[in-house]
Amino acid sequence: MEEIQEEREYSRWEWFFYMIAIPALFATLLGGVLLSLLGYNVLGSVLSWANTIPIVEKIVPDQYAMSDAEEKSVDIGKQVSSLQEEQAKNKQTIANLQSETAKKDATIQALEKQVLDLQKLLEDKRTSEEERQKQYQDLAKLYATMSPKNAAAIVENLSMSEAVSVMSKMKAEQQANILAKMDPKKAADISIQLKDTVVNKDDDIAALQERVQILTKALSETRKDTTSIDSLIQTFSQMPAADAATVIRTLMGTDRNRAISIMAGLSHDKRAQILAAIAQQDSQRKENVAARITSELLR
């Protein structure tokens, strides 16, 4: 006789256990296994969470309870290491910037020194030019006290630039008297140059005057070989020793070679008189022009 078993109904708790609890537990375990395979510390996270539950925390081992703190510590260590590395890079950047700044400062100092040197050189040149103009002024005053014939004989044998510089310091009447006694060709050249010697502060005219001076100097160099010094020596031989000494002193500042050539061509007596006059002037001005001339003559 077959036994017929009747299917009994599950109670509410049994139904919950079999239909919900067991599948949920299985799904949780399966998910935990999958997460563990992916590298996630599932057990450590669960035990760390369990360590926060009263009573349960006593069952959970401390090593698992500390795992989360250890992870945080590792993260903090990485952050510290990253910050230290960044700080080292910043220090290197600062050092590079400081090095570049030092180089720029050195360059600026070098440029400032060059500017100061150029300014000093310019000032020295201005001072030298002022002294030279004063010498021309003194020479012009001396020629003005001489007879036009003697002055013309001296000026005629100067270079074009020197003659123009000296004549420009004279009055128009004095210029006319001296030019009238000179060679017509030389007088004409000097007359043309005299009208261009007016000092003008305008840059364009100043540049033109500089160009004229360069051309004048080139012209003087071209004519230097054809200039006769014999007549100039003869003129100095007839001049008083004091006047000749003043002229020679000035020429030593403007054209040393010409001054030495004149002194070398004079007679012994006349040269001695002029040197004595120059030496007397040296004692008053505390200079040594006479000694320089003597040294040049002995070469």
C-alpha positions in Angstrom: 0.0 0.0 0.0 1.5 3.2 -1.2 2.2 5.8 1.3 1.0 9.0 0.3 3.0 11.8 1.9 1.2 15.0 2.1 3.3 18.2 1.5 3.3 20.1 4.6 3.3 23.8 4.6 6.4 25.8 5.6 6.2 28.0 8.5 6.9 31.7 8.0 10.4 31.5 9.5 11.2 28.4 7.5 10.1 30.1 4.3 12.2 33.2 5.2 15.2 31.0 5.9 15.1 28.9 2.8 13.8 31.5 0.3 15.7 34.6 1.5 18.4 34.0 4.0 20.2 31.1 2.3 20.2 32.7 -1.2 21.3 36.0 0.2 24.1 34.3 2.2 25.2 32.4 -1.0 25.2 35.6 -3.1 27.2 37.4 -0.4 29.8 34.7 -0.2 30.0 34.5 -4.0 30.4 38.3 -4.2 33.1 38.3 -1.5 35.0 35.6 -3.4 34.8 37.6 -6.6 36.0 40.8 -4.9 38.9 38.9 -3.3 39.9 37.6 -6.7 39.9 41.2 -7.9 42.4 42.2 -5.1 40.0 43.8 -2.7 40.5 42.9 1.0 37.0 41.8 1.8 37.8 39.9 5.0 39.8 42.7 6.4 37.0 45.2 5.6 34.4 43.0 7.2 36.4 42.3 10.3 37.3 46.0 10.6 33.6 46.8 10.4 32.8 44.1 12.9 35.3 45.6 15.3 33.1 48.6 15.6 30.2 46.6 17.0 30.0 46.2 20.8 30.7 42.7 22.1 31.6 41.5 18.6 34.7 43.6 18.8 36.0 41.3 21.5 35.8 38.3 19.2 37.5 40.0 16.2 41.3 39.7 16.2 43.2 43.0 16.6 45.3 42.5 13.5 42.2 42.7 11.4 40.9 45.6 13.4 44.1 47.5 12.6 44.1 46.7 8.9 42.1 49.8 8.0 44.4 52.0 10.1 47.4 50.4 8.5 45.9 51.1 5.0 45.4 54.7 6.1 49.0 54.8 7.4 50.3 53.5 4.1 48.3 56.2 2.2 49.6 58.9 4.5 53.1 57.6 4.0 52.7 57.8 0.2 51.4 61.3 0.6 54.3 62.3 2.7 56.7 60.8 0.2 55.0 62.6 -2.6 55.1 65.9 -0.8 58.8 65.4 0.1 59.6 64.7 -3.6 57.6 67.7 -4.7 59.5 69.8 -2.0 62.8 68.6 -3.4 61.8 69.6 -6.9 60.7 73.0 -5.6 64.1 73.5 -3.9 65.9 72.6 -7.1 63.7 75.0 -9.0 64.4 77.8 -6.4 68.2 77.0 -6.7 68.0 77.3 -10.5 66.1 80.6 -10.3 68.6 81.9 -7.8 71.5 80.9 -10.1 69.8 82.6 -13.0 69.2 85.7 -10.9 72.9 85.8 -9.8 74.0 85.5 -13.5 71.6 88.3 -14.5 72.9 90.5 -11.6 76.5 89.9 -12.7 75.5 90.8 -16.3 73.8 94.0 -15.1 76.8 94.9 -13.0 79.2 94.3 -15.9 77.0 96.5 -18.2 76.8 99.2 -15.5 80.6 99.2 -15.3 80.9 99.5 -19.0 78.4 102.4 -19.0 80.4 104.1 -16.2 83.7 103.5 -18.1 82.2 105.0 -21.2 80.9 108.0 -19.3 84.3 108.5 -17.8 86.0 108.1 -21.2 83.5 110.6 -22.7 84.2 113.1 -19.8 87.9 112.7 -20.2 87.6 113.4 -24.0 85.6 116.5 -23.3 88.1 117.7 -20.8 90.9 117.0 -23.3 89.1 118.8 -26.0 88.5 121.8 -23.7 92.3 121.9 -22.9 93.1 121.7 -26.6 90.7 124.5 -27.5 92.4 126.6 -24.7 95.8 125.9 -26.3 94.5 127.1 -29.6 93.0 130.2 -28.0 96.4 131.0 -26.4 98.1 130.4 -29.7 95.7 132.7 -31.4 96.3 135.5 -28.9 100.1 135.1 -29.4 99.7 135.3 -33.2 97.5 138.4 -32.8 100.4 140.2 -31.0 102.8 139.4 -33.9 103.0 141.2 -37.2 100.6 139.8 -39.8 103.6 138.8 -42.0 105.3 136.7 -39.3 101.9 135.2 -38.2 101.0 134.4 -41.8 104.4 132.6 -42.3 103.7 130.4 -39.3 100.1 129.7 -40.0 100.8 129.0 -43.6 103.0 126.1 -42.6 100.5 124.5 -40.2 98.2 121.7 -41.2 94.8 122.8 -42.5 93.0 121.7 -39.4 95.5 123.4 -37.1 95.4 126.6 -39.1 91.6 126.7 -39.2 91.4 126.0 -35.4 93.9 128.8 -34.6 92.3 131.3 -37.0 88.8 130.6 -35.8 89.9 131.9 -32.3 90.8 135.3 -33.8 88.7 138.4 -34.6 87.6 138.9 -38.2 90.0 141.9 -38.6 93.0 139.8 -37.4 92.0 137.0 -39.7 91.9 139.3 -42.7 95.3 140.8 -41.9 96.9 137.4 -41.7 95.1 135.9 -44.7 96.2 138.9 -46.8 99.9 138.0 -46.2 99.5 134.3 -47.0 99.7 132.2 -50.2 96.4 132.9 -52.0 95.6 129.2 -52.4 96.2 128.4 -48.8 94.3 131.5 -47.7 91.3 130.5 -49.9 91.3 127.0 -48.4 91.4 128.3 -44.8 88.7 130.9 -45.6 86.3 128.2 -46.9 86.9 126.1 -43.8 86.5 129.0 -41.4 82.8 129.4 -42.2 82.1 125.8 -41.2 83.8 126.0 -37.8 80.9 127.6 -35.9 79.9 125.3 -33.1 76.2 124.2 -33.3 74.5 121.9 -30.8 72.1 120.5 -33.4 72.9 116.9 -34.0 72.8 116.9 -37.8 75.1 120.0 -38.0 77.4 118.5 -35.4 77.7 115.3 -37.4 78.4 117.3 -40.5 81.1 119.3 -38.7 82.6 116.0 -37.6 82.6 114.8 -41.2 84.3 118.1 -42.3 86.9 117.7 -39.6 87.7 114.2 -40.9 88.0 115.4 -44.4 90.1 118.3 -43.3 92.4 115.9 -41.4 92.7 113.7 -44.5 93.5 116.7 -46.6 96.2 117.7 -44.1 97.7 114.3 -44.2 97.8 114.4 -48.0 99.6 117.8 -48.0 101.9 117.1 -45.1 104.6 115.7 -47.3 104.6 118.8 -49.5 104.7 121.3 -46.7 108.0 123.0 -46.4 109.4 123.4 -42.9 112.4 125.5 -43.9 110.4 128.8 -44.0 108.8 128.0 -40.7 112.3 127.4 -39.1 113.5 130.7 -40.6 110.5 132.5 -39.1 111.1 131.0 -35.6 114.7 132.0 -35.9 113.6 135.7 -36.2 111.1 135.6 -33.3 111.9 136.5 -29.7 112.8 133.5 -27.7 109.9 133.9 -25.3 107.3 134.1 -28.1 108.9 131.1 -29.9 108.9 129.2 -26.6 105.1 129.8 -26.2 104.4 128.6 -29.8 106.6 125.5 -29.4 104.9 124.7 -26.1 101.5 124.9 -27.8 102.6 122.8 -30.8 103.9 120.1 -28.4 100.2 119.7 -27.3 98.8 119.8 -30.9 101.5 118.5 -33.2 104.5 117.2 -31.3 106.4 115.9 -34.4 106.2 119.3 -36.1 107.4 121.1 -32.9 110.4 118.7 -32.6 111.2 119.1 -36.3 111.3 122.9 -35.9 113.5 122.7 -32.8 115.9 120.3 -34.6 116.3 122.7 -37.5 117.1 125.7 -35.5 120.7 126.8 -34.8 122.3 125.7 -31.6 122.2 129.2 -30.1 118.5 129.9 -31.0 117.5 126.4 -29.8 119.2 127.0 -26.5 117.5 130.3 -26.0 114.0 128.8 -26.8 114.7 125.8 -24.5 115.7 128.2 -21.7 112.5 130.2 -22.2 110.5 127.0 -22.1 112.2 125.8 -19.0 111.4 129.1 -17.3 107.8 128.7 -18.2 107.9 125.1 -16.9 109.0 126.4 -13.5 106.0 128.7 -13.4 103.5 126.0 -14.6 105.2 123.0 -12.9 105.5 121.2 -16.2 108.4 119.4 -18.0 108.0 120.4 -21.7 111.7 121.4 -22.0 112.8 118.0 -20.8 110.5 116.3 -23.2 111.8 118.3 -26.1 115.4 117.6 -25.1 114.6 113.9 -24.8 113.1 113.8 -28.3 116.0 115.7 -29.8 118.5 113.2 -28.4 116.8 110.3 -30.1 
